[in-house]
């Protein structure tokens, strides 16, 4: 009887969707979609690997065990740069669940880089909406090359899950992390921007946040800092020939 119980005790992933159609996207876009999965079994499931069919697709996924009844994700990021025309790519998910492998698909068509998408009023009404309390963050003084993190609270005021799809900055010195890959309507998440300044003096870095909010797909935030060569030298005085820190 004990053997029968152990044989039945296993996690099982249930996929919300197997295929996502991006439609037509502009060349140069990084199209992002989160496939949601729920563990409908009675044991934790670990996703051990996610393998796309080509290097044009970058996967991310829930690395921690997905407990029974809980939800995880597989994120597909398709880089359309230099790939005009239709695409249809597969992503193979490997786990320790009842079905050890499962194949997901993304498809669509890459149009011109200056493609203008026209959305209906209904699509706009149903769109996720990205709202942020403040649009500027001041670091004060930073050393050149020093890594600093700015945190913004963002809220989805729309009707569908909000996904942050990337960031752009003229300096290419800003990366991002968001606390929730799919922000539910009415929910709030933390957006972290990691800034590594490369230029001296006063800096005002404009960072464009790319999301699936079709009404305002590109939100601009500003990071401010006074960048110096070294903060250590500013906190030292010379005593004889040796610099001694203030006490």
Secondary structure, 3 states (H helix, E strand, C coil): CHHHHHHHCCCCEEECCCEEEEEEEECCCEEEEEEEEEECCCCCECEEEEEECCCCEEEEECCCCECCCCEEEEEEEEECCCCCEEEEEEEEEEECCCCCEEEEEEEEEEECCCCCCCCCHHHHHHCCCEEECCCEEEEEEEECCCEEEEEEEEEECCCCCECEEEEEECCCCEEEEECCCCECCCCEEEEEEEEECCCCEEEEEEEEEEECCCCCCEEEEEEEEEEECCCCHHHEEEECCEEEECC
